[in-house]
Amino acid sequence: MTATAKVHRRSASPFEIPRGPRPLESPVRPATSDPVDMTIDPGAVLADPALASRSRRGAYPVAPPSWRAFRAYASDRTEFDELRQVGLASMMRTHRAFALAVAAVVAFVLFTAVALTAYFLLTPATAEADSPYATADVAPAESTPANRWKAGEIPSLYQSDDTWGTLPYGQATLAETGAAPTALAMAYVAVTGRDDKTPADFAQWATDHDLTASGVDTVSAFFHRAAAECGLELEAVDGDERSLRRAIVANVPVLVITEPGTFSPAASAIVLDDIDRDSRVVIHDPASAARTGKSWSFEDITAACASAFTVTAA
């Protein structure tokens, strides 16, 4: 007899893993940049708004460079939005990188302002083209030879003289910035009649005592200290016409420190010698033979005078 096989079908258990290949499906859909209606499909996940906005922006076509395109891009950044909402102070407290950037910008602006201020304050002034002080030299200056130096006469000595002009003086050479030691050398010769000190000697003394700067105060300090070292005495004179006239007719050298932008771009020095028949001043300018050979009105001298001193034996 043939036995009939009975097949018993069991109901599927909820804990039983189904046999056979089945496609894997995730019940959770990936995040997208587009808003999804949760009532239509509960399995979808809405993307973060910030990520969604960036994704949408990246999907835009690339626009040609323009101010409008840049403005649109900049205004879409979350940092700018936050800055508008919370203010600068709050942003600096919250974001260290932003605070450093602001500090760097402020430091740059301050540095630029200081540099520009220093440039305009420290750059030497120059004489205008129509200024009486803007006299051009057409030939090399020749100093009075040492064998003609004598008391009572002021020799014409020039800082550019080949004998000493190439010597270093301050940040340059004696020919370029050595008006003060050259002027004092002229006064020294006129008062003492000696030839033992030249502009080179006074320039070396100024270098040794750190008095080579071409400021009015520095030149004045150099005159007083160097003069005392070599037996001279300086007495201050007012810079008005009457005082200068009285000093000149006393037949003594008168040292005048000139304002920047008159006889020189920086403060310089000249020696007043005499008054000619036209009541004009005869000077010795160590920086220019042309200005030495020209007579000057008292108005020009008083306008250029920063300070003045008579020079006598101590």
Secondary structure, DSSP 8 states (H G I E B T S, - for coil): -------------TTS---S------SS---BSS---TTT-TT--B--HHHHHHHHHHTS----S-HHHHHHHHHT-HHHHHHHHH-HHHHHHH-HHHHHHHHHHHHHHHHHHHHHHHHHHHS-----TT-TT-----S------GGG--TT------TT-TTTTTSEETTEEHHHH-HHHHHHHHHHHHHH---S--HHHHHHHHHHTT----SHHHHHHHHHHHHHHTTEEEEEE-SSHHHHHHHHHTTS-EEEEE-TTSSSSS-EEEEEEEE-TTS-EEEE-TT-HHHHTS-B-HHHHHHHEEEEEEEEE-
